[in-house]
């Protein structure tokens, strides 16, 4: 991992994934309990009411979409590290030939 951590050791990899999970969980918890999260909850419950209160619901929904995509990509990167997937598309053919 960036030349700092050796992810070939299972213990190091476990703690990297654990820290990544906790960071993602705390980020989600912080977002839900922030004013931004409250606006998202109000949009979920009644979008027309949120619009009437002056919130730009399209922008909030777009930002929620971007955040969910970012977290999904982060989770996918952690899973690839855990599964020891190849890092480039050129390695995929070689990996299948060796039946990784």
Buried (B, 14 or more C-beta within 10 A) or exposed (E): EEEEEEEEEEEEBEEBBEEBEEEBEEBBEEBEEEEBBEBBEBBEEEBEEBEEEEBEBEEBBEBBEEBEEEBEEBBEEBEEBBEEBBEEEEEEEEEEEEEE
